[in-house]
Amino acid sequence: MGEQVGFTGPLWEWGARDSWYFVTLDDEAAEVVRERPRPPRGFGSVRVRATVGSTTWTTSIFPSAGAGDEDGSYVLPVKRAVRAAEGIEEGDPVTVRLELLD
């Protein structure tokens, strides 16, 4: 089992693409991800197992815009099936547990 982090953040829609929703990791969770050594992956992504409520899925988190500096965060894409199953909408606070797989 990989290292786990938890955080809560609002669900937001990416303005560049309709229907793409994300939750941004808080500073503490992002720091754990940044400090963990891992093999390089496309777009700086990190494989994770995410849990929101009773829904768990495997996906990747991605550096947020501006993550080129040391203090950048990461964003978790939240697919439609998860949003529907958990009844979450844009602006709702989402509590997430991530298991780092890389």
C-alpha positions, -999 to +999 in steps of 0.1 A: +000+000+000+014+034-010+016+066+011-018+082+017-028+119+020-062+135+027-075+169+019-107+188+013-112+214-014-140+228-037-149+212-069-142+235-099-148+234-136-118+240-159-127+270-181-108+257-211-129+226-214-166+222-205-174+193-182-138+189-169-139+191-131-111+191-106-102+195-069-069+212-061-047+195-034-041+216-004-006+228+005+001+199+029-010+172+005+009+187-024+041+189-004+038+152+004+035+145-034+064+168-043+087+152-018+081+116-028+107+103-053+090+087-084+098+079-120+091+107-145+057+105-162+039+125-189+029+160-180+044+155-145+015+133-136+014+110-105-006+078-104-030+077-075-060+057-061-086+083-051-115+079-028-144+104-024-172+091-002-177+055-010-163+058-046-127+047-053-110+049-087-075+049-101-064+080-120-035+105-121-030+139-105-014+167-125+007+197-117-015+228-116-008+258-137+022+275-122+035+243-107+068+249-125+081+264-092+088+244-061+055+254-044+032+243-072+002+222-063-016+193-081-051+189-094-073+157-092-097+152-121-131+141-109-150+122-136-188+125-141-195+090-127-179+100-094-197+133-092-230+116-099-224+087-075-215+111-047-239+139-055-213+166-058-215+197-080-193+227-088-184+246-057-191+218-033-164+209-008-150+175-016-131+154+009-105+132-009-082+104+002-053+097-022-030+067-022+002+075-041+009+046-065+041+058-081 
